Amino acid sequence: MGDRNLSTIESDIEITRERLASTIDQLVYRTSPKTIAKREVNQIKGYFVDANGSPRTDNIIKVVGGVVGVVVVFGLIRKIVK
């Protein structure tokens, strides 16, 4: 520490401040509601559409089958309860 002068220390502090400001900016961007929503929408789209823009029919069929299954179960429960 003895060989460092005041200007070197000030320069190091300024570099650290700039790096910290950049990190804070990145965290603010990553945690903004719009960014989170956009990221989630892209993730869901990625599940149903491949990189070429073609639909992933296997995943679509799985989801539709699950929805139909739930509707059928609720219909059966409703009939049993009546």
Contact map, one row per residue, 1 for C-alpha under 8 A:
1111000000000000000000000000000000000000000000000000000000000000000000000000000000
1111100000000000000000000000000000000000000000000000000000000000000000000000000000
1111100000000000000000000000000000000000000000000000000000000000000000000000000000
1111110110000000000000000000000000000000000000000000000000000000000000000000000000
0111111110000000000000000000000000000000000000000000000000000000000000000000000000
0001111111000000000000000000000000000000000000000000000000000000000000000000000000
0000111111100000000000000000000000000000000000000000000000000000000000000000000000
0001111111110000000000000000000000000000000000000000000000000000000000000000000000
0001111111111000000000000000000000000000000000000000000000000000000000000000000000
0000011111111100000000000000000000000000000000000000000000000000000000000000000000
0000001111111110000000000000000000000000000000000000000000000000000000000000000000
0000000111111111000000000000000000000000000000000000000000000000000000000000000000
0000000011111111100000000000000000000000000000000000000000000000000000000000000000
0000000001111111110000000000000000000000000000000000000000000000000000000000000000
0000000000111111111000000000000000000000000000000000000000000000000000000000000000
0000000000011111111100000000000000000000000000000000000000000000000000000000000000
0000000000001111111110000000000000000000000000000000000000000000000000000000000000
0000000000000111111111000000000000000000000000000000000000000000000000000000000000
0000000000000011111111100000000000000000000000000000000000000000000000000000000000
0000000000000001111111110000000000000000000000000000000000000000000000000000000000
0000000000000000111111111000000000000000000000000000000000000000000000000000000000
0000000000000000011111111100000000000000000000000000000000000000000000000000000000
0000000000000000001111111110000000000000000000000000000000000000000000000000000000
0000000000000000000111111111000000000000000000000000000000000000000000000000000000
0000000000000000000011111111100000000000000000000000000000000000000000000000000000
0000000000000000000001111111110000000000000000000000000000000000000000000000000000
0000000000000000000000111111111000000000000000000000000000000000000000000000000000
0000000000000000000000011111111100000000000000000000000000000000000000000000000000
0000000000000000000000001111111100100000000000000000000000000000000000000000000000
0000000000000000000000000111111100110000000000000000000000000000000000000000000000
0000000000000000000000000011111110110000000000000000000000000000000000000000000000
0000000000000000000000000001111111110000000000000000000000000000000000000000000000
0000000000000000000000000000001111111000000000000000000000000000000000000000000000
0000000000000000000000000000000111111100000000000000000000000000000000000000000000
0000000000000000000000000000111111111110000000000000000000000000000000000000000000
0000000000000000000000000000011111111111000000000000000000000000000000000000000000
0000000000000000000000000000000011111111100000000000000000000000000000000000000000
0000000000000000000000000000000001111111110000000000000000000000000000000000000000
0000000000000000000000000000000000111111111000000000000000000000000000000000000000
0000000000000000000000000000000000011111111100000000000000000000000000000000000000
0000000000000000000000000000000000001111111110000000000000000000000000000000000000
0000000000000000000000000000000000000111111111000000000000000000000000000000000000
0000000000000000000000000000000000000011111111100000000000000000000000000000000000
0000000000000000000000000000000000000001111111110000000000000000000000000000000000
0000000000000000000000000000000000000000111111111000000000000000000000000000000000
0000000000000000000000000000000000000000011111111110000000000000000000000000000000
0000000000000000000000000000000000000000001111111100000100100000000000000000000000
0000000000000000000000000000000000000000000111111100001110110000000000000000000000
0000000000000000000000000000000000000000000011111111111100000000000000000000000000
0000000000000000000000000000000000000000000001111111111100000000000000000000000000
0000000000000000000000000000000000000000000001001111110000000000000000000000000000
0000000000000000000000000000000000000000000000001111110000000000000000000000000000
0000000000000000000000000000000000000000000000001111111000000000000000000000000000
0000000000000000000000000000000000000000000000001111111100000000000000000000000000
0000000000000000000000000000000000000000000000011100111110010000000000000000000000
0000000000000000000000000000000000000000000000111100011111110000000000000000000000
0000000000000000000000000000000000000000000000010000001111111000000000000000000000
0000000000000000000000000000000000000000000000000000000111111100000000000000000000
0000000000000000000000000000000000000000000000110000000111111110000000000000000000
0000000000000000000000000000000000000000000000010000001111111111000000000000000000
0000000000000000000000000000000000000000000000000000000011111111100000000000000000
0000000000000000000000000000000000000000000000000000000001111111110000000000000000
0000000000000000000000000000000000000000000000000000000000111111111000000000000000
0000000000000000000000000000000000000000000000000000000000011111111100000000000000
0000000000000000000000000000000000000000000000000000000000001111111110000000000000
0000000000000000000000000000000000000000000000000000000000000111111111000000000000
0000000000000000000000000000000000000000000000000000000000000011111111100000000000
0000000000000000000000000000000000000000000000000000000000000001111111110000000000
0000000000000000000000000000000000000000000000000000000000000000111111111000000000
0000000000000000000000000000000000000000000000000000000000000000011111111100000000
0000000000000000000000000000000000000000000000000000000000000000001111111110000000
0000000000000000000000000000000000000000000000000000000000000000000111111111000000
0000000000000000000000000000000000000000000000000000000000000000000011111111100000
0000000000000000000000000000000000000000000000000000000000000000000001111111110000
0000000000000000000000000000000000000000000000000000000000000000000000111111111000
0000000000000000000000000000000000000000000000000000000000000000000000011111111100
0000000000000000000000000000000000000000000000000000000000000000000000001111111110
0000000000000000000000000000000000000000000000000000000000000000000000000111111111
0000000000000000000000000000000000000000000000000000000000000000000000000011111111
0000000000000000000000000000000000000000000000000000000000000000000000000001111111
0000000000000000000000000000000000000000000000000000000000000000000000000000111111
0000000000000000000000000000000000000000000000000000000000000000000000000000011111
